[in-house]
Amino acid sequence: MVSAVFHSPQRASQLLREAKALAAASATLSQALPVAVATASTPAVRPAREPFDWGQLMGQIIPPLVGMALLVAIWGMLTQKGGPFPTPAATFDAAVKLFAHPFYENGPNDQGIGWNILFSLQRVAVGFGLAAVVGIPLGFVIGRFTLLNRMLSPLISLLKPVSPLAWLPIGLLVFKSANPAAIWTIFICSIWPMVINTAVGVQRVPEDYLNVARVLKLSEWKIATRILLPSVMPYMLTGMRLSVGTAWLVIVAAEMLTGGVGIGFWVWDEWNNLNVAHIIIAIFVIGIVGLLLEWALMAVAKRFDYS
């Protein structure tokens, strides 16, 4: 049998090729087996976390603190010789006493600063909410339809520059009450940024999107909800952020004129009592609340994906 194999050249060549293939497979297996065993026995190594950047955090915190310290230092230098304007220390002492009982009640016209802030925020929420309900759809309509844009744009341009307090007598005449008149003033001054920014956003939607909608024969509702709304959302939220700042600005002045309960009335009442320290505290409180309202809307805007 062995001699027969060697006497056949074809058979010998075939056996030689099979032997070479077997040797190559064995070599490959011997190289891959240790790697596979090492991989199976060694746990996966997680990438190391990047160290926390304390320098960046300090760069965000220290400059505002330095600015506030500089303001207090200038304030202290200007008031160190006395006068009607209180010093930073006297104002701080008054703030500690004021916020020790922010929700006291001694009658309808003598309530803590906490109640006054809450009443003002309530008026702002109602007026701002009504402005959003009316202004955002109106902005969509104006931006979507050219005829309505030409009809309403001159009216908006005419009414937008009017001082918000000029609308307060109209509210008093119509509603016969101070509280709805203040809400009306907030509504009329908050609506314009929403209308204008929403309309601009609708007009800047790419024409290709609308052409595709026409080809697909989408209804106007589907065009508004599936095409226009995602594209207009950044403009709409920007208008709302501008409106809430304007609303909080206007409510203070409106409450000074209408009276009742509210941070604006509280400031005016403290002026009548010649309590300048409380007025300064109210200025800081009004600024902080307005800043928090703007931050809240910015946080809402960041939760949306505009891609």
C-alpha positions in Angstrom: 0.0 0.0 0.0 2.8 2.4 0.9 4.7 1.8 -2.2 1.5 2.3 -4.2 1.1 5.7 -2.7 4.6 6.8 -3.5 4.4 5.5 -7.0 1.4 7.8 -7.6 2.6 11.4 -8.0 -0.9 12.8 -7.8 -1.7 11.1 -4.6 1.6 12.2 -3.0 1.1 15.8 -4.1 -2.5 15.8 -2.5 -1.2 14.3 0.8 1.6 17.0 0.9 -1.0 19.8 0.5 -3.2 18.4 3.2 -0.2 18.1 5.6 0.7 21.7 4.9 -2.8 22.9 5.5 -3.0 20.9 8.8 0.2 22.4 10.0 -0.9 26.0 9.2 -4.2 25.4 11.0 -2.4 24.0 14.0 -0.1 27.0 14.1 -3.0 29.5 13.9 -4.9 27.7 16.7 -1.8 27.6 18.9 -1.4 31.4 18.5 -5.1 32.3 19.0 -5.8 30.0 22.0 -3.6 31.9 24.5 -5.2 35.2 23.5 -8.7 33.8 23.8 -7.9 32.3 27.3 -6.3 35.6 28.4 -9.3 37.6 27.2 -11.8 35.3 28.9 -9.9 35.3 32.2 -9.1 39.0 32.3 -12.1 41.2 33.3 -13.0 44.2 31.0 -11.1 47.3 32.0 -13.3 50.4 32.3 -11.9 53.6 30.9 -10.7 55.9 33.7 -12.9 58.8 34.6 -11.6 62.2 33.7 -10.7 64.2 36.8 -13.1 66.9 37.9 -12.1 70.3 36.5 -12.0 72.4 39.7 -10.4 75.3 37.8 -13.4 75.6 35.5 -15.8 75.6 38.5 -13.8 78.3 40.3 -13.7 80.3 37.0 -17.5 80.3 37.0 -18.0 81.0 40.7 -15.3 83.4 41.7 -15.9 86.2 39.2 -19.6 86.8 40.2 -18.5 86.7 43.9 -15.8 89.3 43.2 -18.4 91.5 41.4 -20.8 91.3 44.3 -18.0 92.1 46.7 -17.0 95.1 44.7 -20.5 96.4 44.6 -20.8 96.0 48.4 -17.4 97.7 48.9 -18.4 100.7 46.8 -21.8 100.9 48.6 -20.0 100.8 52.0 -17.6 103.6 50.9 -20.4 105.8 49.8 -22.4 105.4 53.0 -19.7 105.3 55.6 -20.3 109.0 56.5 -24.0 108.4 57.2 -27.0 109.9 55.6 -30.4 108.7 54.5 -29.0 105.8 52.6 -28.4 102.7 54.8 -25.0 100.9 55.0 -24.6 97.3 53.8 -24.4 96.1 57.4 -27.7 97.9 58.4 -29.4 96.6 55.3 -28.2 93.0 56.1 -29.5 93.3 59.6 -32.9 94.5 58.3 -33.0 91.6 55.8 -32.4 89.1 58.6 -35.3 90.5 60.6 -37.5 90.7 57.5 -36.9 87.1 56.3 -37.2 85.7 59.9 -41.0 85.9 59.4 -41.8 86.3 55.7 -45.3 85.0 55.9 -46.8 87.0 58.8 -50.3 88.5 58.4 -51.4 91.6 60.3 -54.4 92.6 58.2 -55.0 92.9 54.4 -52.4 95.7 54.0 -49.8 94.4 56.3 -48.4 91.1 55.2 -44.9 89.6 55.0 -42.7 89.9 52.0 -43.2 86.2 51.2 -46.9 86.7 50.6 -46.3 89.8 48.5 -43.9 87.9 46.3 -46.4 85.0 45.9 -49.3 87.3 45.0 -47.1 89.0 42.3 -46.0 85.7 40.9 -49.6 84.6 40.7 -50.6 87.7 38.7 -47.5 87.2 36.5 -48.4 83.5 35.9 -52.0 84.3 34.9 -51.1 87.2 32.6 -48.2 85.4 31.1 -50.2 82.2 30.6 -53.0 84.1 28.8 -50.4 85.8 26.6 -48.9 82.4 25.7 -52.3 80.9 24.9 -53.2 83.9 22.6 -49.8 85.0 21.3 -48.2 81.7 20.2 -51.1 80.6 17.9 -51.4 84.1 16.6 -47.7 84.1 15.7 -48.1 80.8 13.9 -51.0 82.2 11.9 -49.2 85.5 11.0 -46.1 83.6 10.0 -48.0 81.0 8.0 -50.4 83.2 6.0 -49.1 86.2 4.0 -52.5 88.0 3.9 -52.9 87.9 7.7 -49.3 89.0 8.1 -49.9 92.1 6.0 -53.1 92.8 7.9 -51.8 92.4 11.5 -48.1 93.5 11.2 -48.9 97.2 11.1 -51.1 96.9 14.2 -48.4 95.1 16.1 -45.8 97.6 15.0 -48.2 100.4 16.2 -49.1 98.8 19.6 -45.8 97.2 20.6 -43.9 100.4 21.5 -46.7 101.6 23.8 -45.6 101.8 27.4 -47.2 98.9 29.4 -48.5 101.3 32.1 -50.4 103.2 29.4 -52.7 100.1 29.2 -53.4 100.1 33.0 -56.2 102.8 32.8 -57.9 100.8 30.1 -57.8 97.8 32.3 -59.2 99.7 35.2 -62.0 101.1 33.0 -63.0 97.7 31.6 -62.6 95.5 34.7 -63.4 98.0 37.4 -60.9 96.3 39.7 -57.2 96.6 40.4 -56.2 92.9 40.3 -57.6 92.0 36.8 -56.3 95.4 35.5 -52.8 94.4 36.6 -53.2 91.0 34.9 -54.4 92.7 31.8 -51.3 95.0 31.8 -49.1 91.9 32.1 -51.0 90.2 29.3 -50.7 93.1 26.8 -47.0 93.7 27.4 -46.1 89.9 27.3 -47.8 89.0 24.2 -45.7 90.9 21.7 -42.4 89.1 22.0 -44.2 85.7 21.7 -46.1 86.8 18.6 -43.1 88.3 16.9 -40.6 85.6 17.6 -43.1 82.8 16.7 -44.0 84.5 13.5 -40.3 84.9 12.6 -39.6 81.3 13.3 -42.5 80.1 11.1 -41.2 82.3 8.2 -37.7 80.8 8.5 -38.8 77.2 8.1 -37.1 75.9 4.9 -39.4 76.0 1.9 -38.4 72.4 1.0 -40.2 71.1 4.1 -43.4 72.8 3.1 -43.0 71.6 -0.5 -42.8 68.0 0.8 -45.9 68.6 2.9 -47.8 69.8 -0.2 -46.7 66.7 -2.2 -47.8 64.4 0.6 -51.1 66.4 0.9 -50.7 66.9 4.6 -53.4 68.8 6.5 -52.7 72.2 8.0 -52.8 70.6 11.5 -50.2 68.1 10.6 -48.0 70.8 9.0 -48.3 72.9 12.1 -47.6 70.0 14.6 -45.0 67.9 12.6 -43.1 70.4 10.6 -43.6 74.0 11.9 -43.6 73.3 15.7 -40.2 71.5 15.9 -38.6 74.1 13.8 -40.2 77.1 15.5 -39.6 75.8 19.1 -36.3 77.7 19.7 -37.9 81.0 18.5 -41.0 80.4 20.6 -39.1 79.7 23.8 -36.9 82.8 23.2 -40.1 84.9 22.9 -41.4 83.4 26.1 -38.1 84.1 27.9 -38.3 87.7 26.9 -41.9 87.9 27.8 -41.5 86.6 31.3 -38.8 89.1 32.0 -41.1 91.9 30.8 -44.0 90.6 32.8 -42.0 90.6 36.0 -40.8 94.1 35.3 -44.2 95.5 34.6 -46.0 93.9 37.6 -43.9 95.9 40.1 -44.8 99.2 38.4 -48.5 98.2 38.0 -48.8 97.2 41.7 -47.4 100.5 42.8 -50.3 102.2 41.0 -53.1 99.7 41.8 -52.2 99.0 45.4 -53.3 95.9 47.3 -50.9 93.0 48.0 -47.8 92.5 45.9 -44.1 93.2 45.8 -44.7 96.5 43.9 -47.2 97.7 46.4 -44.9 96.6 49.3 -42.1 98.7 47.9 -44.3 101.7 47.6 -45.6 101.2 51.1 -42.1 101.0 52.5 -41.3 104.3 50.7 -44.2 105.9 52.4 -42.8 104.7 55.7 -39.3 106.0 54.7 -37.8 102.5 55.2 -35.1 102.7 52.6 -33.4 99.5 53.8 -36.5 97.5 52.9 -36.6 99.1 49.5 -33.0 98.0 48.8 -33.9 94.5 50.0 -36.9 94.5 47.7 -34.7 95.5 44.7 -32.4 92.5 45.3 -35.4 90.2 45.8 -37.1 91.4 42.5 -33.8 90.9 40.7 -33.3 87.4 42.1 -36.9 86.3 41.3 -36.6 87.6 37.8 -33.3 85.8 37.3 -34.8 82.5 38.6 -37.8 82.8 36.2 -35.4 83.3 33.2 -33.2 80.4 34.3 -36.3 78.2 34.6 -37.3 78.9 31.0 -33.7 78.4 29.8 -33.7 75.0 31.6 -36.9 74.1 29.8 -35.5 75.2 26.4 -32.4 72.9 26.9 -34.6 69.9 27.3 -35.8 70.1 23.8 -34.0 68.6 20.8 -34.0 71.0 17.9 -32.2 68.7 15.4 
